[in-house]
């Protein structure tokens, strides 16, 4: 039945058959995370970063009633410029696919589709999590519940710094999701390598991370492993600077009654516009950095 809904690019289909390393990539960053033409330029650069490690990139989206696993350059351009692309999480998938609407997949939806195809490693910018003031709004990303269910490891620069990092780490622990930071003891905070929170685990090489993934799934323990990959310090934005902008962005979102899945794109856009481009450049650097690490882990597996 799943084959009716999957459209797998021939190169990726062959790589799956040959058990070659593959890295899944999301499409929300193209349609909702960056402005044109930076979004498509970044998407192409991310795919090239994966290829340099010896792995094959599989950018995932929804188009013409199918879960697309691998996008052509023309399709990347389409998702980079089209204005009416749905931001698709799990709850939206049946509606968007049934109505043959174009959809850019979030972390949760990308993980689920990757798992359908048997792809085990996924690189993104930062995962969603527990939003600030979640005790009042109950705004907790579906990314976290999906990570507790789906056997796809996620490489990210921690969680988005617009979120409550401490509560997100607590929630990840509750859901039994191992959190490993690559190469340092402190958990990163997306735009910065620092967050003020210790990482639950630290691993310093790709082979050990690959072995941990295989061991977890070999034990029959379902769910993801979050691999937090700090942005190099020469590329990061000062956490103090970003925090001031985030608080202003949150106030602006509240004033404009921005809610639900519109919150994250609104905040990221506000931060980019008010950080003199620093946050956008850091965002590009971190996704490239994550794609490289994901490719190396996929190759090691």
N, C-alpha and C positions, 0 to 999 in steps of 0.2 A: 504493500500500500504506500509506503514512504516514497518509493520510486516515482509515484505519480506526482509528487510535490517537489522533488529534487531535480535541479538542472546543474549538473556538475561539468565544469569545463574539461575537455578531453585530457589536457596535460595533468590536471589534478586527479581525474578518474584513473589514469594510468599510474600515477604516483601512489594512489591508495592501493591499487592492485599489486604494485611492486614493493609495498611497505617502505616507501621512501619518506624522508622527513617532510612534514607539511606544517605550516603555521597558519591558523585561521586569523583573519583580520576583520574588524567591524567596519560598518559603513556610516554609522551615525556621525562620526568625526568628519566625514565628507559633506554630508547634507546639513548637519546641524551644529558642527563644532568649530568650523573655520570659514572665513569668507572666500569667495571665488577671486582669483584662481589659486590661492595658496592651498585650498583644500585638495584639489586634484594634484597639484605639484607634490604635496606632501604624501598623498596616497601612492603615487608612483614611486617616490623616493623610499617609502616604507617597504613596498614590494621588492625594490632593488636591494634594500638592506637585508631582507630575508634571503634573497637569492645568493648574496655574497657569503652566507654561512653554509651554503650547500643545500638549504631547504627550499621548498616551493611555497610561495604565498597563495593564500586562498581568501580573497576578499569576499565577504558574504553580504548579500542584500536580498530583497524580495522584488520580483518584477514579473509581470504577465502571469500572475497566479502561481509562480514557482519560487522556491528557495534557491537563489543563485549562489553557487559555490565556485567562486572565481569570476571576475568581471573583466571584460575587454576594456581597452582604453576608451572606446566610444561610450561604453556603459558607465565608466568612471566619470567621464565628462558630463553625462546626463545627470548622474546623481549630484555632481558638483554644482550644476546650474539650475536644475528644475526646482521651482518654488513650492510645488505641492507634493512633497515627499513626506510620507508619514514617518514619525519617529516610532519604531516598532519595538515594544517589549513583548513578553509572553502573552499578555492578555489581548494584545492587538493582532497577533498572528492569524488567527482563524478569519477574522473580518477582512483584513488586508488581502490575504491570499484568496479568499472566496470571491472578493469583489475585484480581483486583478488590479489592485492599486500598487503604485510604487512605494516601497518601504525601505528605510535605512534602519538597520538592526542595532539595537543596544547591546550591552554586554550579555544580558540574560538571553536574548533571542539569538545572538551570534553563537553563544555556547551551545544552545539547544540544537541549532542547525548543524554546527560542527560535529556534535556528538552523533547526529543522525548519519553523517557521512563517515564516521570513524576517525575524525581528526582529534588529536588529544592535547594539542598545545595552541594557545590563543594569546595573541599580543594586543594590548589596548593601551590607552593613555592612562586613565585611572578608573577604577571601578566606582559604581554608585554605592551608597551605604545609608547609614542613619543620618538624616538631616538634622541640622541644628534646630532646637525647639521641638524635636520629634515627640517629646512627652506631651505636647499639646496638639500637634498636627497628625501624629502617627505616620509621618512620611518616612518610610523605610523602603529603599530601592528593592525591586524584585531581583536585582543582581545577586543579592545575598542569599535569598532562598533558593535561587537557581544554582548557586555555587554549592549549596548543601546537597543537591540532588544529582548533579551532572558531572561525569568523570572527564572533565576537561580542565587542565591546569591553566591558570591565568597569570600572565606576566604583565604587571602594571607598575606605575610609579607610586604605589600605595593607593590610597583612596583620594578622591578629589578634595582639595583643601577647603572647598565651600561647605563640606560636611562636618559632622562632629566625629573627629577621628577616634577619640577615646571610646565613645559609645559604639562605633563601628567595630573596633577591635573586640569589645566585649561581646557583641552580637556574633561575630565570626567564631569566637570561642564557644558560645552557646550552641551554635549550629555544627560544631565539630569540624570546622574548616582550618587546616593547618596554615599558619602564616609564617613565611620564610622571607627574611630580607637578605638580599644578595650583597655580600661583601662589607656589611657594617652592622653594628649592634642596634642603632636607632632606626625606628620605622620612618620612612620618608613621607613627605606631605605633598606629593604631586609637583608643584612648582619648586620645591626645595627638598634637599636631602635630609632636612631636619624637621621633626614634628614635636619633640619633647616627650615622645612615648618610646619606651624600649620595645624592640621587636621580640615576639615570643620565641622565634628561632632565627639562627643565622647560618648560612651556608656560603662558602667562598668559591665554589667551582660548579660548572654546569653538569658534570657527570654525576656528582653527588645529588643534585636536585633531580636529575633524570631517574636515578636509582630510588629516590624517595617516592617519586610519583608511581613508579612501577611496583614498589613495595606496598604502597597504600592500596592500589587497585587489586594487586595480587592477593591481599588479605581479605578482599571482598568489602572493603570500606568505601562506600559510595561518596561521591562529591569531589569538589575541586581542591586544589592547593593554590593559595595565593602566593605568588612569588613577587615580592616588592623589590623593585629595581631602582635605586636612588639615581636621580639626575646628577651628572657630574657637577661638582661645585662651581666650576667656571661657567656653567650654563644656567645655574639656578637663579631664581629671583629671591631677594631678601624676604624671609617669612614675615618679618614685622611690616614691611611695605604691603605685601599681599593681604595680610590680615586687616589692615585699615581699609583697603579697597573692598574686601569681602563684606565687611560690616556695612559699608555704605551701599553695596550692591543689594544686600539682604533688606536693608531699610527701603530701598527703591522698589524692590520686588513686592514688599508688603504694601507700600503706598499704592502700587499699581494693581494690586490684587492678583498677582501672578501666582498660579498654583499648579499642582500636579506635575505632569511631564514637561511643562513649559518652564519650570523653575530653573533647571540646570542650564539649558541653552541661554536663557536670559542672563543668568549670573555670569556665565563664561564670556558672553558678549560684552557685558558691562565691564568686567575685569580687563578684557583685552583693550577696550576703548579708553580705560582710565589708568593703564599701566605703561603708556607710551610705547606699546607694542612689545614690551618685555615679556608679558605672559604668553603672547602668541608664539614668540620665538622659543620660549621655554617649552611650550606645549609641543611644538614641532620636534625639538631636540629629544624630548623624553619619549615620544612615540617611536622615533628612529632608534633610540637606545634600547627600548623594550623589544622592538622587532628583532634586533641583532641578538639579544640574549635569548629570546624565544627560539630563534633559528638554531642557535648552538645547543639548546636543551633538546629540541626536536631531533637534531642530528645525533646527540648522545644517546637518545632513547632508541 
